[in-house]
Amino acid sequence: MNIDTIAFLGGDKRQLFCANAFYDKGFDVLLAGFDLLESYGHLKLVDTDTALKNADAYILPITGVKGDTIPCYFSDKEIKLSKKIIKYLSQKPVFMGRSSSLKGVEAFDLLAREDFAVANAVPTAEGALCVAVKSFEKTISGAKILVIGFGRIGNILSEKLKALNAEVTVATRSATKSAYIKAYGNKAVYTDELKSLDGYDIVFNTADFQVINGDILENSSNDTLIIDLASFPGGVDFTRASKLGFTAFMASALPGQYSPMTAGEIIADTVLTILREEYSL
């Protein structure tokens, strides 16, 4: 199967940088759902029909599809998922995030891949630092910080915080990970032993289940900044946190906000890897 032309249907700034990466590798690139851009250099701005008819593969937003609409951040027109569009998408390779949100099409889900997740953890961790610097009224250096979870993001984030001279504690459910955390020079606690957030200036949650519940919040003073990096609905009881006066919020889609070029290049690298694996490109 020859794949020479890639069509991007909607998306944000990450898609533009991803499209540039494909152009630099010799692909023809079509952009649909970007009509607020008068031009974008060597990339071709086209309507949806042209993109569907002329592409060998399609790349949709990493954020997935919202209902029957493909998000288009550079257009005042939506791309509605008609039967015609679904028919085209079902005949050629489709790459996106949250593929389950696209009904009737078997798409490659980039978010489900470990190589993508590991690479994307770096801009996520750096974005989390940006959020903390903006929201915290002291320096990160010297701050007492709790990171909940020692997966891909928690691992990288804790190392970056340590490099900024923060006093870092990491909460995990795993004895093995606890040993690694200590070996890296940080403090470790078990997640189920957390009873209060007192003593921490900032808490970053990366766990995908509710760790910071009402009981923990009730036992804590509200001067701890809470930043949740997990996917919705997160790991914090935000209703209770708000009633108790905590500054607590979800920080989502950080790579797209703070490092869109890197995030776009990661998408391109992952798609190219799949093309080599599946189509011997």
C-alpha positions in Angstrom: 0.0 0.0 0.0 1.4 3.4 -1.0 1.0 6.2 1.4 2.2 9.4 -0.1 -0.5 12.0 0.9 -1.6 12.6 4.5 -4.7 14.6 5.3 -5.2 16.3 8.6 -8.8 16.8 9.6 -9.2 19.4 12.3 -7.1 19.7 15.5 -5.0 22.3 17.2 -1.5 23.7 16.9 0.0 20.2 17.4 -1.5 19.1 14.1 0.2 22.0 12.3 3.6 21.0 13.6 2.9 17.3 12.9 1.9 18.3 9.3 5.2 20.2 8.9 7.1 17.1 10.1 5.4 14.9 7.5 6.1 17.5 4.8 9.8 17.6 5.8 9.9 13.8 5.3 8.6 14.1 1.7 4.9 13.5 2.1 2.2 15.6 0.4 0.1 17.2 3.2 -3.5 18.4 3.1 -5.1 20.5 5.9 -8.9 20.5 6.2 -10.6 22.4 9.0 -7.9 25.1 9.1 -9.7 27.8 7.0 -9.0 30.6 9.5 -5.4 30.4 8.2 -5.0 32.3 5.0 -2.0 30.2 4.1 0.4 27.9 5.8 3.5 27.9 3.7 4.0 24.8 1.7 1.1 22.9 3.3 -2.2 22.9 1.3 -5.3 24.3 2.8 -8.3 22.4 1.3 -11.9 21.6 2.0 -13.0 18.4 3.7 -14.1 16.7 0.5 -10.8 17.4 -1.2 -8.9 16.0 1.8 -11.0 12.9 1.9 -10.8 12.1 -1.8 -7.0 12.7 -2.2 -5.4 11.3 0.9 -3.9 7.9 1.5 -4.2 8.2 5.3 -5.9 10.6 7.7 -4.8 12.1 11.0 -7.5 13.3 13.4 -7.0 15.3 16.7 -5.1 13.6 19.5 -8.0 14.8 21.7 -10.4 12.6 19.8 -13.9 13.3 18.4 -16.5 15.1 20.4 -19.9 13.5 19.7 -20.4 13.8 15.9 -17.9 16.6 15.5 -14.2 16.8 14.7 -12.7 19.7 16.8 -11.3 22.4 14.5 -9.5 25.1 16.5 -8.4 27.0 13.3 -11.8 27.2 11.7 -15.2 28.8 12.4 -16.8 25.8 10.8 -17.2 22.4 12.3 -16.5 19.1 10.5 -19.6 17.0 11.1 -19.2 13.3 10.9 -21.6 12.4 8.1 -22.1 8.9 6.6 -20.0 10.0 3.7 -17.0 11.0 5.9 -17.3 7.8 7.9 -17.2 5.8 4.6 -14.0 7.4 3.5 -12.4 7.0 7.0 -13.3 3.4 7.1 -11.4 2.6 3.8 -8.0 4.0 4.7 -5.7 4.2 7.8 -6.8 6.7 10.4 -4.6 7.9 13.3 -5.9 9.8 16.3 -6.2 9.8 20.1 -9.2 8.2 21.9 -10.2 6.2 18.9 -13.2 4.8 20.7 -14.8 8.3 20.3 -15.0 7.7 16.5 -17.9 5.4 16.0 -17.9 3.1 12.9 -14.2 3.4 12.1 -11.3 1.2 13.3 -8.6 3.8 13.9 -5.1 3.5 15.4 -5.2 5.0 18.9 -1.9 6.8 19.5 -2.7 7.3 23.2 -2.8 3.5 23.7 0.8 3.1 22.6 3.6 2.9 25.1 6.2 4.7 22.9 3.8 7.7 22.5 3.0 7.8 26.2 6.6 7.8 27.3 7.7 10.5 24.8 4.6 12.6 25.6 5.4 12.4 29.4 8.3 14.8 29.0 6.2 17.8 27.6 3.5 16.9 30.1 5.9 17.1 33.0 7.4 20.4 31.7 3.9 21.8 31.2 3.1 20.8 34.8 6.1 22.8 36.0 4.9 25.8 34.0 1.5 25.6 35.7 3.1 25.3 39.1 5.4 28.3 38.6 2.4 30.4 37.5 0.2 29.3 40.3 2.6 29.1 43.3 3.7 32.3 44.9 7.1 31.0 46.0 10.0 29.4 44.1 9.9 25.7 43.3 13.4 25.6 44.7 13.0 24.7 48.4 9.3 23.9 48.1 8.0 20.7 49.7 6.2 18.8 46.9 4.2 15.6 46.8 3.9 13.7 43.6 1.2 11.0 43.7 2.0 8.2 41.3 5.3 6.9 39.9 4.3 6.0 36.3 5.7 7.7 33.2 4.7 11.2 34.2 5.3 10.9 37.9 8.8 9.5 37.3 9.9 12.3 35.0 8.2 15.0 36.9 9.8 14.0 40.2 13.2 14.1 38.6 12.7 17.6 37.1 11.4 18.9 40.5 14.5 17.4 42.2 16.7 19.2 39.6 15.1 22.5 40.6 16.1 21.8 44.2 12.6 21.0 45.5 12.1 18.6 48.4 10.2 15.8 46.6 8.1 13.0 48.1 6.5 10.5 45.8 3.5 8.4 46.8 3.1 4.9 45.2 1.3 1.7 45.9 4.2 -0.5 44.8 7.1 -1.6 47.0 9.4 -1.9 44.0 8.6 1.6 42.8 9.1 2.8 46.4 12.6 1.4 46.3 13.4 3.1 43.0 12.1 6.4 44.3 14.5 6.2 47.2 17.3 5.1 45.0 16.8 8.2 42.9 17.2 10.3 46.0 13.6 11.3 46.7 11.4 10.4 49.7 8.7 7.7 49.3 5.4 7.1 51.0 2.6 4.5 50.3 -0.5 6.0 48.7 -2.9 4.3 51.1 -1.0 5.8 54.1 -1.8 9.4 53.0 -4.0 10.9 55.6 -3.3 14.6 55.2 -1.6 17.1 52.8 -0.2 19.2 55.6 3.5 19.8 55.2 3.4 20.0 51.4 3.3 23.3 49.5 2.3 21.6 46.2 0.7 18.3 45.4 0.7 16.9 41.8 -1.6 14.0 41.2 -0.9 11.6 38.3 -3.0 8.7 39.6 -6.2 7.8 37.6 -8.3 7.1 40.6 -9.5 9.3 43.5 -6.6 9.5 45.9 -7.2 13.0 47.4 -10.7 12.3 48.8 -12.9 14.2 51.2 -11.3 12.7 54.3 -7.8 13.7 53.3 -9.0 17.2 52.5 -10.9 17.5 55.8 -7.7 16.7 57.6 -5.6 19.2 55.7 -5.1 23.0 55.9 -6.2 24.6 52.6 -2.9 26.4 51.8 -1.6 23.4 49.7 -1.8 24.0 45.9 -3.3 20.9 44.2 -2.6 20.2 40.5 -4.3 17.2 39.0 -2.5 15.8 35.8 -4.7 12.7 35.5 -7.3 12.2 32.8 -10.9 13.3 33.6 -12.4 12.9 36.2 -9.0 13.0 37.9 -7.9 11.9 41.3 -9.2 14.7 43.5 -12.5 15.4 45.1 -12.8 18.8 43.5 -16.3 19.5 45.0 -15.0 19.1 48.5 -11.7 20.9 47.8 -13.7 23.9 46.5 -15.9 24.0 49.6 -12.9 23.8 51.9 -11.1 26.7 50.1 -8.3 24.8 48.4 -6.7 26.0 45.1 -7.2 22.8 43.2 -7.6 22.3 39.4 -7.1 19.9 36.6 -4.2 20.7 34.2 -5.0 18.8 31.0 -3.6 18.8 27.4 -0.4 20.4 28.7 1.8 19.4 25.7 -0.6 21.2 23.3 -0.6 24.3 25.5 3.1 24.6 26.3 5.1 22.5 23.8 3.0 22.1 20.7 6.0 21.7 18.4 7.4 18.9 20.4 4.0 17.3 20.9 3.3 17.5 17.1 6.6 15.9 16.3 5.9 13.1 18.8 2.6 12.4 17.0 4.4 12.4 13.6 7.1 10.0 14.9 4.5 7.6 16.3 2.4 7.6 13.1 5.5 6.9 11.1 6.4 4.0 13.4 3.0 2.5 12.9 3.2 3.0 9.1 6.5 1.1 9.1 5.1 -1.6 11.4 1.8 -2.1 9.5 2.5 -1.1 5.9 6.3 -1.6 5.5 6.6 2.1 4.6 
